[in-house]
Amino acid sequence: MKKGAILIAVFSMIMGAATIARADQDKTDVVERLQSAGQVLQELDNAPDKGIPNSVFKSAKCVGVVPSMIKGAFIFGGKHGRGVATCRLPDGRWSAPAFFTITGGSWGLQFGVQDVQLVIMVMTDEGMRHLLNAKFQVGGTASVSAGPVGRNAAAGTDWKLNTDFLTYSRSKGVFAGIDLSGSEIERDGDSTKAMYGTDYPSSRLLTGKVPPPADAHVFLAAVRDAALHHENQSAENR
């Protein structure tokens, strides 16, 4: 097959996945995504030497998970996925989940199509403010870095000072930091309405103004368990 035909085929696959992902969502789709997001966090917590550092999770303002992000390229790269996020509330609880989509592209010598699991750790108040918005670009006013990997990998780094988002991906069992510069994150109104019956803005959901629905229990329990696990390990390592 000629390179031009391969390019068209791969590009069509990416755009087709994005079209499907943008289609109207029903509640079953959204509940399955919440459950899958919780499973992603549980599996990462079972990889103690390759997971998110304790100090990162302990300091995170919010956690976002995209259980399935289609990433593919032939010279031109593209990615698209639907995710869910929750933020810490002042009383220590985690907020009702807010839903988002992520899209982006890149240009470089690359080839292949992958189904990637993505975790986004929001590390700053500014990063949280971006997440409360309806739409923003990662790597513009919102700084982003590939997250350090390993329970103590963040020691001695300056991520606490100047990075709004730390990002991680897993593909084919391999967990690593990923650069999402140039990607666009947008509020997912279809999924929000499917879950809550009302198209709440992310600012209401992530600041605790809407109670978490029962169907979010699996995801929020996974976030709480992961946060507690990291906090306990940090205390043990002091």
Protein Blocks (a to p, Z undefined) as FASTA:
>chain_A
ZZklmmmmmmmmmmmmmmmmmpccdfklmmmmmmmmmmmmmmmmmmmklmccfklmmmpm
bdcddfbacdddehiacdddddddddddfkopacdddddddddddddddedddddddddd
dfbfklmmmmmpmbdcehilmccddddedjklmgoiaklmmpfbdcdddeehiacdddfe
hiacdddfklmmmmnopacdfklmmnopaccdfklmmmmmmmmmmmmmmmmmmmmmZZ
